[in-house]
Amino acid sequence: MKLVKTRLAAMMFLEYFIWGAWYVTVGTWLGRTQHFTGAEIGLVAGTTAVGAIVSPFLAGWLADRFFATERVLMVLHLAGAVLLWLAARQTTFGPIYWLVLAYACVYMPTLALTNSLAFRQMKDPKIEFGPIRVLGTAGWIVAGLTVGGLKWEATAMPLKLAAGCSLALAVYALTLPHTPPLTTADADDNFQVRRIIPPEAVRLLKDKSFAVFVLASFLICIPLQFYYAFTNLFLNEIGIVNAAGKMTLGQMSELGCMLLIPWFFRRLGVKYMLIAGMSAWALRYALFAFGNAGAGMGMLYLGILLHGICYDFFFVTGQIYVDRKAPVAYRAAAQGMLTLITYGAGMFVGSYLSGWVVDRFATVAADGSAIHAWRPIWLISGGLSAAVLLLFWMMFKEKDPETGS
């Protein structure tokens, strides 16, 4: 069992190294080198949201009913390697957008599939998942340190690095524990919406507390896209050296929080872990609004270090909550539903809103690049986060079976 956990941890390392290698700095490459507008940067960053909307249900349906999960992962990452490499060679918005969009449609399902594959190998995911998923965070850290240390932030090299790692994971996927479908495909099991979105997964929404969780997950991810699309550009623009490397401090804090998830679960329960995560997002944006590269550098560091609470207490807690609520045979599809709600619909709306807001507070310099008034940008995103936090606090009533709260 220990060897299996090690293999799953390596899978998580590669899975998140890929995403961390290109996604953090793509906005800086597009803004400072290609001189794309905020709206265009938001659209490219939002391709992951489109991918999360379009494809996870299909991949979950295939893994739940037809093909072993590790085989599906292999095919998706192989296709992703080719698409990322081609995208890195483009210089105009149209080709970059469509290639990255196609890549997102094959990468985003792998987030849910790696989770469901790992859960299938565990006896108690609530206790075992955190220490395995933490290697995904380590992969993101190594990617950020590599890109920042090599000064690749404003270049296309991060995409090429991610393409190489995607190829490596495609090969490695074939060595993962065999994870066959849990349900048997019928002879007439054709591609139908009702099979991609199983009624058993949709039926979860009849639970009032789960429906509130779904609504809050969608809404909180709208302001979250401000961070994912524009933080590296923000830090570079205000003069922070090796911004990608400094941003990995957030993932380092995530490592500690991930390992402490079982402890927090026993004491806080799902509701208050999710509340803590949403609160951290609102505080982070306030710190970014008033921090700077001089005397306010400590505020920026604190805002980055809050990422452990921001990410783990919201996303990872949500993944575990969904796994606990979903029927066993449909957990891959349920995880796909969560991916659609968070990385998909919420961040899709957020990609448009963040790009629109950033352009409202931009002036164009002589060299064609944009200079932004970042304080109102961060205050807007922080205010949105606080509003969602208040909504969830008031409406989520489910009692945790362990804490009673």
C-alpha positions, -999 to +999 in steps of 0.1 A: +000+000+000+029+024+008+043+018-028+009+026-042+007+059-023+042+068-036+031+062-071-001+083-066+020+111-051+043+111-082+012+113-104+000+144-085+035+160-087+036+157-125-001+167-128+003+200-110+039+207-123+024+210-158-003+235-147+021+255-125+047+257-153+027+277-178-005+291-162+011+313-135+032+334-160+012+332-192-004+366-185+030+382-181+042+367-214+010+379-232+010+413-215+046+424-214+059+406-245+030+402-268+012+434-256-022+417-254-050+436-236-064+427-203-095+412-220-073+391-242-052+379-213-084+371-194-097+351-223-065+330-226-065+325-188-102+316-191-095+287-215-091+264-185-126+274-174-140+266-209-122+233-208-136+225-174-171+232-187-168+212-219-149+181-211-148+167-175-182+151-177-172+133-209-140+121-194-157+111-161-184+092-181-157+073-201-137+064-169-169+054-150-183+032-177-158+022-205-121+027-201-096+024-172-088+058-157-051+055-163-056+049-200-078+080-204-051+100-185-024+088-210-044+098-241-053+132-227-018+141-216-003+130-249-026+152-268-019+181-244+019+179-250+014+184-287-010+213-283+011+232-257+042+229-279+024+244-309+009+272-288+044+282-275+055+288-311+027+314-319+028+352-316-007+364-323-039+362-303-060+340-325-037+310-329-026+312-292-061+313-280-075+284-300-045+262-293-045+269-256-083+264-256-079+230-272-052+222-247-075+232-218-102+208-231-078+178-228-061+189-196-089+200-173-106+166-171-073+151-158-078+171-125-109+152-117-096+119-131-064+120-110-085+127-079-110+099-086-081+074-094-064+083-061-097+080-041-103+045-056-070+033-041-078+046-005-097+032+024-103+066+041-099+095+016-105+121+043-073+110+061-052+097+032-059+122+004-041+152+019-006+137+022-008+124-014-023+155-030+004+176-012+029+163-038+008+182-064+015+213-046+052+204-045+051+200-083+036+235-086+064+249-064+092+233-084+076+246-116+074+281-103+110+281-089+123+268-122+105+293-144+113+322-120+149+311-115+156+308-152+139+342-158+113+327-183+083+346-170+079+369-200+088+342-226+071+311-242+095+287-225+071+278-197+046+264-222+074+243-237+084+231-203+048+221-195+046+203-229+076+181-220+062+173-186+028+164-201+046+139-224+063+124-194+030+120-175+014+104-205+041+077-204+039+074-166+001+070-166+005+036-180+024+025-149-003+036-125-025+012-106-052-003-129-084+015-122-112-001-144-147+013-147-170+006-117-201+002-138-206-021-168-215-004-201-247-016-217-248-026-254-267+005-263-246+028-241-243+056-267-230+091-261-259+108-244-261+138-221-280+118-195-251+094-194-224+121-193-242+138-164-256+108-144-289+115-126-272+102-095-248+131-096-274+157-105-297+143-077-271+155-051-284+190-058-317+181-041-298+183-008-302+219+003-268+222+019-251+206-011-270+230-034-257+260-013-222+246-015-226+244-053-239+280-055-211+293-033-185+274-052-196+290-085-198+325-071-165+325-052-146+314-083-156+346-101-133+368-081-107+341-078-099+344-115-085+379-108-057+362-088-049+334-112-050+355-144-033+387-132-012+383-100+021+375-118+016+405-142+007+427-112+039+417-093+061+422-124+045+455-132+052+470-097+088+459-099+089+426-079+120+406-090+115+368-096+078+371-091+071+335-101+096+323-075+081+345-048+046+333-057+056+297-048+056+308-012+018+304-015+022+268-025+048+262+003+021+274+028-003+251+010+020+222+017+017+228+055-021+233+053-026+202+032-009+180+058-030+196+085-063+190+067-072+158+087-066+178+120-087+207+108-115+184+096-119+168+130-121+202+147-138+226+122-158+204+099-167+212+063-186+244+068-160+263+088-132+251+067-149+265+036-157+297+055-120+301+065-110+296+028-134+322+015-123+347+043-087+342+033-095+352-003-111+385+008-082+393+031-056+384+004-071+409-021-071+437+006-034+430+012-027+432-025-046+465-028-025+482-002+009+464-006+038+476-027+074+468-036+087+491-008+075+494+027+043+474+018+063+443+007+053+425+038+016+428+029+023+412-005+042+384+011+013+378+036-012+379+007+008+352-011+013+331+020-024+330+026-027+307-005-025+276+017-058+285+034-073+300+002-068+269-018-068+239+006-097+250+028-118+257-002-109+235-032-095+204-014-122+205+013-148+207-015-133+177-033-134+156-001-170+168+006-182+158-029-165+124-026-183+118+007-217+128-007-216+110-041-227+074-048-196+052-051-201+042-087-205+079-098-177+096-079-156+104-110-186+121-126-194+139-093-158+152-092-162+163-128-193+182-117-173+200-090-146+208-116-172+223-139-187+244-111-154+258-098-127+257-125-154+258-151-185+280-148-172+303-120-138+310-135-153+313-170-174+343-158-144+355-138-121+355-168-144+379-186-151+401-156-115+403-145-103+412-180-130+438-183-121+453-149-084+453-155-088+472-188-110+498-171-080+507-149-053+506-176-033+532-195-012+523-226+025+532-224+046+543-254+059+508-261+024+494-263+023+478-229-003+486-203+001+502-169-026+495-144-041+511-113-041+479-092-057+491-060-092+494-073-088+461-092-080+442-060-106+460-039-133+450-064-123+413-063-120+414-025-155+429-022-169+402-044-152+375-022-166+390+010-201+390-004-200+353-013-186+345+021-215+362+038-240+344+016-225+310+024-222+317+061-259+325+063-273+297+041-252+266+046-268+246+075-255+211+072-241+196+105-208+178+103-211+143+116-178+145+135-178+180+149-216+185+152-211+221+139 
